[in-house]
Amino acid sequence: MMAIVLENAPARLRGRLAVWLLEVRSGVYIGTYSVKVRDMIWEHVKAGLEDGNAVMIWDASTESGFDFWTLGKNRRIPVEMDGLKLVSFVPVETNNENSESKSGKAENGLPS
């Protein structure tokens, strides 16, 4: 079993994925294919994603029972720790002017 979730993807990519996979919700595709076909589908996602983002999840013989790839800009990024793939959040960027306190020190306690 594999699943692909798209956000902000062009309609032509969504239509292309619908050729191979079942779209169970808007931007959510599922199916069962071999590794070779799965890789070919991911190449189509990479070629047609443009400014969107995507994640593909599939059954794998790992501790968690699955593996995944991500593509595009997103606050969630994969991080591998001790052979286990987890998801981390990229911190929200803050404006340097807003990060200074009244004492003239930055939020991290270091002088600016």
N, C-alpha and C positions, 0 to 999 in steps of 0.2 A: 504494500500500500504506500502511496505517496500523496502528498498534498502540496499545493502551491497557493500562496496568498499574495495578491498584488494590491498595491495602493498607488493611485495616481498613474496608472498605466494607460497607454494609448489603446483605443478601441481595436485597432488592428492586431495588437498582441493578444488582447483578450479573446478575439475571434479565432486567432491562430491556436491558442491553447484549447479552445472549445472543440477543435477537431480531434484532439487526443484524449482530453479529460472531461469529466462531468463537472459543470459549474453549479455547485450546490447552493451557493450564495454569491452575491455580487463580489467578484474578485477572488473567490475561493474555489479551487479546482482540486478534484481527487481522481485517482486512478491507480492501476496496478500494472507496472511495466518492468522490463529487465533493466539492468544497469546501463546498458548501451543506449536504450531508448530514453531512459531518464536523463542521461547526459546530453543527448541530442535535444530534448525538450528544454533543458536548462540553457543550452547554447542559443536557442530561439528567444528565451527570456532575456538573456544578456544582450542580444543583438537588438531587441525591440523595446526595451524598458524605458529608454530616454531619461526623463527626470523623476520617474517613479521609484518605488522600492519593492523588493520581493523577498520572500523566504520560501524555500522548498524543504520539506520534511519527508523522511522515508524510514521504513523499518530497517534496522541495522543490528548486527550482533555486537552491540556495545553494552555497557553497564545499564544505561538508561533505556535501551531497546530501540533507539532511533538515532538518527543523525540529521543535520540540517546545514544548508548553505543560505547566506543572505547576500543581497545585492542592493545597492543604492543607499542613499542617505537616510539614516534613521537613528533615533536616540538609543535604540537597543543594539548592542554589538555582541557577537559571540566571543567568549573567553574560555580557553581551555585550562583547566586546573586538574593536575594529577590524572590526566587521561579522560576527564569528564568535561564535556562541553556545556558551559553555563551561559547565561545572558546577563550582561552588565548594562547599566545606563550611563550614557555620556552626560556629564554635568551640563546644565544649562549655562550658557555664557552670560556673564554679568558685565555691566558697564563699570569700568574702573573708578569713575567718579562716585558711583553709588556704593562701592565696596569700602570706602574709607569711613572710619568712625570719627567722632568729634575730637578724639585725642590725636588725630593725624596718623594713626596706624591703620594699616589695611586689615581686613577681616582675619587674615592668617596670623596677626600679631606682630608682623614684621614692619619696620618703618618703611614708609613709601618714598 
